[in-house]
Amino acid sequence: MLYLAEVQKQKGGLLGGGSKAELKLLACQKTDQNWNPVTEEVIAAEEASKLNDGALVLVEINPNRQVQRVQEAGRPLVNILQNFSRQLEKFKLKEDEIDQWKQSLTFQAQELNRREMDMEVRLEQLQQAEDDFQRLDEQKQEVDASREEIERLQAEIDRNRQELEGAWEHLRGEQRRLEEREADGQQGTVLDEEQSRVMSELLDRLSSRVAPTEAVREHLHFAFELVENQQTTLNPHWQKLEQQKTLATQHQQEIEQLAQTLSDRQHAWQQAQNSLAQQTGLLQVNTADLANKQEYARMLQEQLRNQEDLYQQIHSLAATSDGVVLSQQVDVATLQKMPLDELQKIVKDIQDKLEIDSSFVHDQEQELKYKQEAIEELNNKINQASNQDIINLEMELTDEKDLYQMLNSSLVGQRRNLLQRQKVLKQHQNILLRRQGQIIDDVEENQQINLGPILSQIEIQRQQYSQEIQKLEKEIEQMRAGMELAQGMVDNQTHDLEEKRQELKAIEENLLSVRTASAQCWGQINLYQEALQPIQDAVDSLRHKLQGVAESLNQVQETGDYQLQAIAQMRQTLQSLMS
């Protein structure tokens, strides 16, 4: 199982030698993107001995709690953070999409409600149109009945015409016989009484059989008025249909313009999004690089602090140990060539100065001892004092401890310097005694350890670390400035992209609204055409039939007039024959 751990080292000897490395477990990986914190557990790991104290590592541990593999966690942590950032961005995009869908669903619900209301209005209009059509059908039935009546009258007129023609033939025959009789010289009446009575009855019957057309003409006129009223009712609907067609054409033009605008804006938005993705990716890479450099600078600073601590420890070791020296503290060759009197004078000066310094350090140590006694006395007073005096005694104790700490800190360096000067004095004295001919046991000097080269090497490394840290800090500062500028550009691009997205959203909503309005217009147009055209066709058919009926009625009227005229002539002829 994979764990995130922190390296802990325990220093075990001179110069940090023999340190023991341990791993403090911090978190455990459950899945690729899931880490859970664990209870603090420390596991020994020799593999982490080469890593710095406090470094974060990824370690694989088997079920027996044995370390199998250790690797630095810098780059994997950066990858995990990058994946986490990408997941956050994806979640944010998903939330934006969900919000957009919610808004779209709300808008669609509103559109559905509005369409339901429009459909109800259309149903009412359609119901009204059906009622009008039903009235037209009733009027058509009435016209058909009138036409049947006219056809019946026409048939009766035709029969009357035939009877009239028969009467005319009979009358002409009688007239011819009368003329023949007159030509033969016959005398007497042309027609006897019975013939005259029969002819009179026949003429009366023909006169009574002439069909009246006034009632039919009134019905026909009323039917024409109904048709014209129906046409007057239909005309506003046809005008509204033309207006809807004009409006639908305008909507179609607006849809084409908005669609072209939307396509152009979407292309520009896609280019801006691609540019933003590139800038964001570059910023993430620079962020990871900056994190690595910061981590490296932190490690160098840690190494520099360790070098400084080691430098100070070696100094303290050299100052407090007789068998350790930092370097060749005196110039032996110069002292060997120096006149003996001058050398004695130098030894005397060093000894006098050392006595003065020793006296000063002794006085400081006595003062430190007095401070310690004063602190102990104050502690005793606090233990025996009342509650009212404890506060003042504690404040006084705090001041005494601060003074004691300051004095003790200053004595640390003074003691170290005093010991170094004692070693210098001893070296001068040994050289002086040798030149005076005395035998000096130099075994101790030959057994002394010179740590000067080690300090020199440490100092060189300190300088290298300092230079490297300064270089890294300069690079980090430059990278931060560049990243701040890049972040500002990314923020501006993100703001512009969001504005463009809002603009696209507004255009899409406007386009959807115009398309909805256009669909409604075309729906109304189709509904009007489906409803009006059959009614208009029925009205035109009814008008055409009424016109045909009117023409037939005129023919019937002409035939009736002709029949009455013929009957009148026949009556005159009959009167002449009877006379």
C-alpha positions in Angstrom: 0.0 0.0 0.0 1.2 3.5 -0.8 1.7 6.1 2.0 2.7 9.7 2.2 5.4 10.1 4.9 7.8 12.6 6.4 11.5 11.7 6.9 12.7 12.1 10.6 16.3 11.8 11.5 17.8 11.4 15.0 21.4 12.6 15.2 23.6 10.1 17.0 27.2 11.4 17.2 29.9 13.8 16.2 29.3 15.6 12.9 25.9 14.0 12.6 27.3 10.5 12.1 25.3 7.4 12.9 21.9 9.2 12.4 18.9 7.0 12.3 16.3 7.6 9.6 12.6 7.0 10.3 9.4 7.6 8.4 6.3 9.3 9.9 3.2 8.1 8.1 0.8 10.9 7.2 -1.7 9.7 4.7 -2.7 6.5 2.9 -3.8 6.1 -0.7 -7.2 4.3 -1.2 -7.7 5.0 -4.9 -5.9 7.0 -7.5 -7.6 10.3 -6.4 -8.5 9.4 -2.8 -6.1 9.8 0.2 -7.1 9.4 3.8 -5.2 10.6 6.9 -3.8 7.9 9.1 -2.8 7.9 12.8 0.7 9.0 13.4 3.0 5.9 13.0 6.8 5.9 12.8 8.5 3.1 10.8 12.3 2.7 10.6 13.6 2.9 7.0 17.3 2.8 6.1 16.4 3.8 2.5 15.5 7.3 3.7 18.9 7.9 5.4 20.1 9.8 2.3 17.1 12.2 2.4 16.9 15.4 4.3 15.1 15.6 7.6 11.5 16.8 7.1 11.4 15.7 3.4 8.1 14.3 2.1 8.3 10.9 0.4 6.0 8.3 -1.0 6.6 4.9 0.5 5.2 1.5 -0.4 4.6 -0.8 2.6 3.7 -4.5 2.5 1.1 -6.1 4.8 4.0 -7.0 7.2 4.7 -3.3 7.7 8.0 -3.5 5.8 9.2 -0.7 3.5 9.5 -1.9 -0.1 10.3 1.3 -2.0 10.9 5.0 -1.1 10.7 7.9 -3.6 10.6 11.6 -3.2 7.1 13.0 -3.2 7.8 16.4 -4.9 6.8 15.5 -8.5 4.0 13.1 -7.6 2.5 15.7 -5.3 2.6 18.2 -8.1 0.8 15.8 -10.4 -1.8 15.0 -7.7 -2.4 18.8 -7.2 -2.6 19.3 -11.0 -5.1 16.5 -11.2 -7.0 17.9 -8.3 -7.1 21.3 -10.1 -8.3 19.8 -13.3 -11.0 17.9 -11.4 -12.1 21.2 -9.8 -12.2 22.9 -13.2 -14.3 20.0 -14.5 -16.7 20.2 -11.6 -17.0 23.9 -12.1 -17.8 23.4 -15.8 -20.3 20.7 -14.9 -22.0 23.1 -12.5 -22.1 25.8 -15.2 -23.7 23.3 -17.6 -26.2 22.2 -15.0 -27.1 25.8 -14.3 -27.5 26.4 -18.1 -29.7 23.3 -18.4 -31.8 24.5 -15.4 -32.2 27.9 -17.1 -33.0 26.2 -20.4 -35.5 23.9 -18.8 -37.2 26.8 -17.1 -37.3 28.7 -20.4 -38.7 25.6 -22.1 -41.4 25.2 -19.4 -42.4 28.9 -19.9 -42.5 28.3 -23.7 -44.6 25.2 -23.2 -47.1 27.1 -21.0 -47.3 29.9 -23.5 -47.7 27.4 -26.3 -50.5 25.7 -24.4 -52.3 29.0 -24.1 -51.8 29.7 -27.8 -53.2 26.2 -28.6 -56.2 27.0 -26.5 -56.7 30.2 -28.4 -56.2 28.3 -31.7 -58.7 25.7 -30.6 -61.2 28.4 -29.8 -60.6 30.0 -33.3 -60.9 26.5 -34.9 -64.1 25.9 -33.0 -65.4 29.3 -34.2 -64.3 28.4 -37.8 -66.1 25.0 -37.5 -69.3 26.8 -36.3 -69.0 29.2 -39.3 -68.5 26.2 -41.6 -71.6 24.5 -40.0 -73.6 27.7 -40.7 -72.3 27.7 -44.2 -73.4 24.1 -44.6 -76.8 25.0 -43.3 -77.0 27.9 -45.8 -75.8 25.5 -48.5 -78.6 23.1 -47.7 -81.1 26.0 -47.8 -79.7 27.0 -51.2 -79.9 23.4 -52.4 -83.5 23.3 -51.3 -84.2 26.6 -53.1 -82.5 25.1 -56.2 -84.6 22.0 -56.0 -87.7 24.3 -55.8 -86.5 26.2 -58.8 -85.9 23.0 -60.7 -89.4 21.8 -59.8 -90.8 25.1 -61.0 -88.7 24.8 -64.2 -90.1 21.3 -64.8 -93.6 22.7 -64.2 -92.9 25.5 -66.6 -91.6 23.1 -69.2 -94.9 21.1 -68.8 -96.9 24.3 -69.1 -94.8 25.2 -72.2 -95.6 21.9 -73.7 -99.3 22.3 -72.9 -99.2 25.9 -74.3 -97.6 24.7 -77.4 -100.3 22.0 -77.8 -103.0 24.6 -77.2 -101.3 26.8 -79.8 -101.2 23.9 -82.3 -104.9 23.3 -81.6 -105.6 27.0 -82.0 -103.7 27.1 -85.2 -105.6 24.1 -86.5 -108.9 25.7 -85.6 -107.7 28.9 -87.3 -106.8 27.0 -90.4 -110.1 25.2 -90.5 -111.8 28.6 -90.0 -109.9 30.0 -92.9 -110.8 27.0 -95.0 -114.4 27.4 -94.1 -114.3 31.1 -95.0 -112.7 30.1 -98.2 -115.4 27.6 -99.0 -118.1 30.2 -98.3 -119.5 28.7 -95.2 -121.4 30.9 -92.8 -122.1 30.7 -89.1 -120.1 31.0 -86.1 -116.4 30.0 -86.1 -116.5 28.3 -82.8 -119.5 26.9 -81.1 -120.1 27.5 -77.5 -118.7 24.3 -76.2 -115.4 24.8 -78.0 -115.2 28.4 -76.8 -115.8 27.1 -73.2 -113.1 24.5 -73.6 -110.6 26.9 -75.0 -111.3 29.4 -72.2 -110.8 26.8 -69.5 -107.6 25.7 -71.2 -106.3 29.3 -71.2 -107.4 29.8 -67.6 -105.6 26.7 -66.5 -102.4 27.8 -68.4 -102.6 31.2 -66.7 -102.9 29.7 -63.3 -100.0 27.3 -63.9 -97.5 30.2 -64.4 -94.9 29.7 -61.5 -94.4 32.7 -59.2 -90.7 33.7 -58.7 -90.9 36.4 -56.1 -90.6 34.2 -53.0 -87.7 32.2 -54.6 -86.0 35.5 -55.6 -86.3 36.7 -51.9 -84.7 33.5 -50.7 -82.0 33.8 -53.3 -81.3 37.3 -52.3 -81.1 36.3 -48.6 -78.7 33.5 -49.5 -76.5 36.0 -51.5 -76.4 38.3 -48.4 -75.4 35.4 -46.2 -72.6 34.5 -48.5 -71.3 38.0 -48.7 -71.5 38.3 -44.9 -69.5 35.1 -44.6 -67.0 36.5 -47.0 -66.8 39.7 -45.0 -66.1 37.6 -41.9 -63.4 35.6 -43.8 -61.6 38.7 -45.2 -60.0 39.9 -41.9 -58.7 36.3 -41.3 -57.1 36.3 -44.8 -55.5 39.7 -44.1 -54.2 38.4 -40.8 -52.9 35.3 -42.6 -51.0 37.6 -45.0 -49.6 39.6 -42.0 -48.5 36.3 -40.4 -46.7 35.3 -43.6 -44.9 38.7 -43.7 -44.0 38.4 -40.0 -42.8 34.8 -40.6 -40.6 36.0 -43.5 -39.1 38.7 -41.3 -38.5 36.1 -38.5 -36.8 33.8 -41.0 -34.4 36.6 -42.1 -33.7 37.5 -38.5 -33.0 33.8 -37.8 -30.5 33.6 -40.6 -28.7 36.7 -39.4 -28.7 35.5 -35.8 -27.4 32.1 -36.8 -24.6 33.6 -38.8 -23.7 35.9 -35.9 -23.9 33.0 -33.5 -21.6 30.9 -35.7 -19.0 33.8 -35.9 -19.2 34.4 -32.1 -18.8 30.7 -31.4 -15.8 30.5 -33.6 -14.2 33.5 -31.9 -15.1 32.0 -28.4 -13.6 28.7 -29.4 -10.3 30.4 -30.4 -10.3 32.4 -27.2 -10.9 29.2 -25.2 -8.1 27.4 -26.9 -5.8 30.4 -26.2 -6.9 30.4 -22.6 -6.3 26.7 -22.3 -2.7 27.1 -23.7 -2.1 30.0 -21.3 -3.5 28.1 -18.4 -1.4 25.0 -19.2 1.7 27.1 -19.5 0.9 28.8 -16.2 0.4 25.4 -14.5 3.8 24.2 -15.9 5.4 27.4 -14.6 3.7 26.9 -11.3 5.0 23.4 -10.9 8.5 24.6 -12.0 8.3 27.4 -9.4 7.2 24.9 -6.7 10.1 22.7 -7.6 12.5 25.6 -7.4 11.0 26.7 -4.1 11.4 23.2 -2.7 15.0 23.1 -4.0 15.7 26.5 -2.4 14.1 25.3 0.9 16.4 22.2 0.8 19.4 24.4 0.1 18.5 26.7 3.0 18.1 23.6 5.2 21.5 22.4 4.1 22.9 25.9 4.7 21.4 25.9 8.3 22.9 22.4 8.8 26.3 23.6 7.7 26.1 26.6 9.9 25.1 24.4 12.9 27.9 22.1 12.1 30.3 25.0 11.8 29.3 26.3 15.2 29.5 22.9 16.8 33.0 22.4 15.4 33.9 25.8 16.8 32.5 24.9 20.2 34.3 21.5 20.1 37.6 23.1 19.2 37.2 25.7 21.9 36.3 23.3 24.7 38.6 20.4 23.8 42.4 20.4 24.3 43.0 17.8 21.7 41.3 19.7 18.9 42.4 22.8 17.1 40.8 24.8 14.3 44.0 25.7 12.5 47.6 26.7 13.0 46.8 29.6 15.3 50.4 31.0 15.4 53.1 31.5 12.9 55.8 29.2 14.2 58.4 30.1 11.6 58.1 33.8 12.4 58.3 33.2 16.1 61.4 31.0 15.6 63.2 33.8 13.8 62.1 36.5 16.1 64.6 37.9 18.7 64.1 36.2 22.1 63.5 39.4 23.9 60.8 40.4 21.5 59.3 36.9 21.8 59.3 37.2 25.6 57.6 40.5 25.4 54.9 39.1 23.1 54.4 36.1 25.6 54.2 38.6 28.4 51.6 40.8 26.6 49.5 37.8 25.7 49.7 36.5 29.3 48.7 39.9 30.7 45.8 40.3 28.3 44.7 36.7 29.1 44.8 37.5 32.9 42.6 40.6 32.3 40.2 38.6 30.2 40.2 35.8 32.7 39.4 38.3 35.5 36.6 39.8 33.4 35.1 36.4 32.6 35.5 35.4 36.3 33.6 38.5 37.3 30.9 37.8 34.8 30.6 34.2 36.1 30.3 35.5 39.6 27.6 37.9 38.5 25.9 34.9 36.8 26.2 33.0 40.0 24.6 35.9 41.9 21.8 36.0 39.4 21.2 32.3 39.9 21.1 32.8 43.7 18.7 35.7 43.3 16.4 33.5 41.1 16.4 30.8 43.6 15.7 33.3 46.4 12.7 34.7 44.4 11.4 31.2 43.8 11.5 30.6 47.5 9.7 33.9 48.2 7.0 33.0 45.6 6.4 29.7 47.3 5.9 31.5 50.7 4.3 34.7 49.5 0.6 35.6 49.6 -1.6 36.0 46.5 -1.2 39.7 46.4 2.6 39.6 46.3 3.0 36.7 43.9 2.3 38.9 40.8 5.1 41.4 41.7 7.5 38.6 42.6 6.8 36.8 39.4 7.4 39.9 37.3 10.7 40.4 39.2 11.6 36.8 38.6 10.9 37.2 34.9 13.2 40.2 34.7 16.0 38.3 36.6 15.7 35.3 34.3 15.9 37.5 31.2 19.1 39.1 32.6 20.5 35.7 33.5 19.8 34.5 30.0 21.5 37.5 28.4 24.5 37.2 30.6 24.8 33.5 30.1 24.6 33.9 26.3 27.3 36.6 26.3 29.5 34.3 28.4 29.4 31.4 26.0 31.4 33.3 23.4 33.7 34.8 26.0 34.5 31.4 27.4 35.2 30.1 23.9 37.5 33.0 23.1 39.3 32.7 26.5 40.0 29.0 25.8 41.3 29.8 22.3 43.6 32.5 23.8 44.9 30.1 26.4 45.8 27.7 23.5 47.6 30.5 21.7 49.5 31.5 24.9 50.5 27.9 25.4 51.9 27.6 21.9 53.9 30.8 22.4 55.2 29.6 25.7 56.2 26.2 24.2 58.1 28.0 21.5 59.8 30.3 24.0 60.8 27.4 26.2 62.3 25.5 23.3 64.3 28.6 22.3 65.5 28.9 25.8 66.8 25.3 25.7 64.2 23.6 27.8 62.8 20.3 26.8 59.0 20.3 26.0 56.8 17.3 25.8 55.2 17.8 22.4 53.3 14.5 22.3 50.1 16.3 23.2 50.6 18.8 20.3 51.3 16.0 17.9 48.1 14.2 18.9 45.9 17.3 18.4 43.3 17.1 15.7 43.3 20.0 13.3 39.7 20.8 12.1 40.7 23.8 10.1 40.4 22.0 6.7 37.0 20.8 7.6 35.9 24.2 8.5 37.4 25.6 5.3 35.5 23.0 3.3 32.3 23.8 5.3 32.8 27.5 4.6 33.2 26.8 0.9 30.0 24.8 0.8 28.3 27.5 2.8 29.3 30.0 0.2 28.3 27.7 -2.6 24.9 27.2 -1.0 24.5 30.9 -0.4 25.3 31.7 -4.0 23.0 29.0 -5.3 20.2 30.2 -2.9 20.7 33.8 -4.1 20.5 32.6 -7.7 17.4 30.6 -7.0 15.8 33.4 -5.2 16.5 35.7 -8.1 15.0 33.2 -10.5 12.0 32.6 -8.2 11.4 36.3 -8.0 11.6 36.6 -11.8 9.3 33.6 -12.2 6.8 35.1 -9.7 6.8 38.4 -11.6 6.3 36.6 -14.9 3.6 34.3 -13.3 1.8 37.3 -11.8 1.7 38.9 -15.3 0.6 35.6 -16.9 -2.0 35.2 -14.1 -3.3 38.7 -14.8 -3.5 37.9 -18.5 -5.3 34.6 -17.8 -7.7 36.4 -15.5 -8.4 39.0 -18.1 -8.9 36.3 -20.8 -11.1 34.3 -18.4 -13.2 37.5 -17.8 -13.4 38.2 -21.5 -14.3 34.5 -22.2 -17.1 34.7 -19.6 -18.4 37.9 -21.2 -18.3 36.2 -24.6 -20.0 33.1 -23.1 -22.8 35.3 -21.7 -23.1 37.1 -25.0 -23.4 33.7 -26.8 -26.0 32.6 -24.3 -28.0 35.8 -24.9 -27.7 35.3 -28.7 -28.8 31.6 -28.3 -31.7 32.6 -26.2 -32.7 35.3 -28.7 -32.3 32.9 -31.6 -34.4 30.3 -29.7 -37.0 33.0 -29.0 -37.1 34.1 -32.7 -37.3 30.4 -33.8 -40.1 29.8 -31.4 -41.9 32.9 -32.6 -41.3 31.8 -36.2 -42.6 28.3 -35.5 -45.7 29.9 -33.9 -46.2 32.1 -36.9 -45.9 29.1 -39.3 -48.2 27.1 -37.0 -50.8 29.9 -37.1 -50.3 30.2 -40.9 -50.8 26.4 -41.4 -53.8 26.5 -39.0 -55.3 29.4 -40.8 -54.8 27.8 -44.2 -56.2 24.5 -43.0 -59.2 26.2 -41.4 -59.9 29.1 -43.9 -59.3 27.4 -47.2 -62.1 24.8 -46.9 -64.4 27.5 -45.7 -63.4 29.8 -48.5 -63.8 26.9 -51.0 -67.3 26.2 -49.6 -68.2 29.9 -49.8 -67.0 30.1 -53.4 -68.8 26.9 -54.3 -72.0 28.2 -52.7 -71.7 31.6 -54.5 -71.2 29.7 -57.8 -74.3 27.6 -57.2 -76.3 30.7 -56.2 -75.2 32.4 -59.4 -76.4 29.3 -61.3 -79.7 29.4 -59.4 -80.1 33.1 -60.2 -79.5 32.4 -63.9 -82.0 29.6 -63.8 -84.5 31.8 -62.0 -84.1 34.5 -64.7 -84.8 31.9 -67.4 -87.9 30.8 -65.5 -89.0 34.4 -65.2 -88.5 34.9 -68.9 -90.4 31.7 -69.7 -93.3 32.7 -67.4 -93.4 36.2 -69.1 -93.4 34.6 -72.5 -96.1 32.2 -71.4 -98.4 34.9 -70.1 -97.8 36.9 -73.3 -98.7 33.9 -75.4 -101.8 33.3 -73.3 -102.9 36.9 -73.8 -102.5 36.6 -77.6 -104.4 33.4 -77.5 -107.2 35.1 -75.6 -107.3 37.9 -78.2 -107.4 35.3 -81.0 -110.1 33.3 -79.3 -112.1 36.5 -78.8 -111.8 37.3 -82.4 -112.9 33.8 -83.4 -115.8 33.9 -81.0 -116.9 37.2 -82.4 
